[in-house]
Amino acid sequence: MMFRKKKTPLFGSEIQPDCAYCYYNAAPEGTPVCALHRQMEEGRCKAYLYNPLFRKPRPAPALKTGNFDPEDFKL
């Protein structure tokens, strides 16, 4: 078989449950609101379903431009 299912989760296997990343989050921006009207109990929710599209990407690291001279970019 040429294509196989990826065995590891998209962002690692140790994603802490968070209502902001849940599939049932009705308000992706701002305070999370559960569409099923559930609350996290002891850090767990039985309806929690991870949605990678709600995850915010990390900001890009700053470029270190102090070590370059204009001569480095000439051909």
Buried (B, 14 or more C-beta within 10 A) or exposed (E): EEEEEEEEEEEEEEEEEBBBBBEBBEEBEEEBEBEEEBEBEEEEBEEBEBEEEBBEEEEEEEEEEEEEEEEEEEE
